[in-house]
Each structure stands twice: as structure tokens, then as C-alpha cells.
Amino acid sequence: MPPSPKKSPGKLNRSSHEACQESSSPSNDYNKPSINTDWRSFRAKLVAAEKASVPKVPTSSVVDLDTVVDQPQAITVGDKWAHTIHEPERGCLLLATEKLDRVHIFERTVILVLSTGPLGPSGIILNRPSLMSIKETRSTALDVAGTFSDRPLFFGGPLEEGLFLVRPKNDDDRVGRSAVFDEVMKGLYYGTKESVGCAAEMVKRNMVGLGDFRFFDGYCGWEKEQLKNEIRADYWTVAACSSSVIDLSNVGSVGLWEKVFGLMGRRKVR
């Protein structure tokens, strides 16, 4: 059977914040391990090294033993990379397989997993623009201050919730230090309708720009073991990727599904 998202309203709601303030001094929380260590890039290098270590079959029957000796080489990964992983994790991508080609809501979708907590995984569809702005949909929950009225709205999934992604373009990550948003991967955060007021205030303070945001109507959610069962049934390919693969400025997100498969070295065509 094709995926059937669970009905669990309010699952992503966070407690509201009374103020939007940047922390100016380190706290105990900042001394804890964080996503800033960029362990995903480290793992990507390990994956690249493993692929590079696969021995090549000689094309000649005459083999020079001096050339057979392993030569150490520096393994690097580019700014944009993606590779398959076996289990879903926060910040990974779910790419719909051909089994979902006739399931309109999920066909050729790319879903960013926001959480894999005890209530079950949740995420948002990245490549389903609604072709309407927040103002046109009258989504007051996502635009309490009128700041984001003209921003395009994306369809994030069948479960009701207003969400947004934000990624500051500069290296001064005051968005992360505000402790208002949840970090999905290095430099990429998500917020809910409870934190949209803080987001608007950050725009007014020139801490972030309007183009650093993407807004979503709805999200996807699964029961605890449901997503793993769907992955085993080959409805989804699970991939880790660099945050630069998720381009919030590309309103159409045209070709994102093909792009990620291409980065993994797997050409997909209709």
C-alpha cells in the first residue's frame, strides 16, 4: 500500500517565546555537542573514501607491481553532495521512488526530515510550490506582522501546520544563537507559527533577509515504525546531503528530485 500519513495535529508545535533575544554570553547548552561540528560532512568524506578505495580492474594482462601499491590520497567533498543512508535521521532527505509515481501527493517528492522523535518522524515536502503567496492564501498564522505577505507558500504535506525554514546567508549565525528555532542541519533551521513573530522581528533588525526564508502550509508525519516499513517496501530512498543542496531562494525547486539522485550518481528519468 502507498504511504498514508498519520493524523496527529499539533505534533510540531513548540512552546511560544515571549521575546526574541540573541544570547550574548555562552550558556551550559552551548557547551554541549551540536550540529555545528558538521559530522555529516565528515561522514560524507568517509563515504567518498570508501568508494575511492574500491580496486580497479587492470585493463592489461601485464601488471606493474610498483603501480599496485596503494597510494594515499586526500579525500575531499564539494560544496554540494549527497549519498544514500540506511536509516532516516534528522536532516536527511526522503526521495519518492517510482512506486509513488501515480500517488499524486507524493510523486517525485523530496521530503526534508525535521524530527525522528518518540512520537514518530515528521518532515516537509521541499519541491511543491503552491504558486500563491502567503497574502493570497490569507495565512495569518504565518504572517502576524505582515512582514512575509508576499513570500511564496509551499505545500509541505497533508497534515495541518504552518512551518518555515530559514538559513542566514552570512556567517554571523545570530539565528542559531537566538535559541528560538530548531536546527535541522548545519546552518538550516525550522520554525512554527509560534516563532514567526520572532522571525519577523529579526528581519526588521536586518539579522536575516526575506529571501532567507521558505514558508510551508502543512507537513508530513508517520507513526513510529511506519516510515521504516515504507522504506523497506521501497517507497523511499533515504539520503544525507549538504545544506547547500536545499536552495531556499529557488522558488520553483525545479528538478530537485533529479538533482539529488544525480549527486548520488544515480540517474533517474521518466
Number of C-alpha atoms within 10 A of each C-alpha: 7 12 16 14 17 15 14 14 12 10 14 19 15 15 10 12 13 10 12 17 16 14 12 9 7 9 9 6 9 10 8 7 8 13 12 11 10 13 13 19 21 13 13 22 18 15 16 15 16 11 10 12 12 8 9 8 6 9 7 7 6 7 10 9 7 7 8 11 8 9 6 7 9 6 13 13 16 10 10 13 19 24 20 17 13 12 12 20 19 18 25 26 29 25 25 22 18 16 15 19 15 11 13 9 14 20 15 22 23 25 27 25 22 25 20 17 11 8 13 16 22 25 25 29 26 25 22 23 19 17 12 13 18 23 17 13 13 11 15 15 16 28 20 14 15 13 17 23 19 14 19 21 27 26 20 27 23 18 19 16 21 24 25 23 21 23 25 20 12 10 7 11 14 17 25 19 16 16 15 25 22 17 23 20 21 20 20 20 21 20 22 25 21 19 23 23 22 22 29 22 17 20 15 13 10 10 15 23 17 19 15 16 20 23 25 25 23 19 24 24 29 21 17 15 10 17 23 18 13 17 19 12 12 14 23 24 20 21 22 25 22 21 21 14 15 19 14 18 12 12 18 16 16 12 10 20 20 17 16 25 18 15 15 16 11 12 11 13 6 4
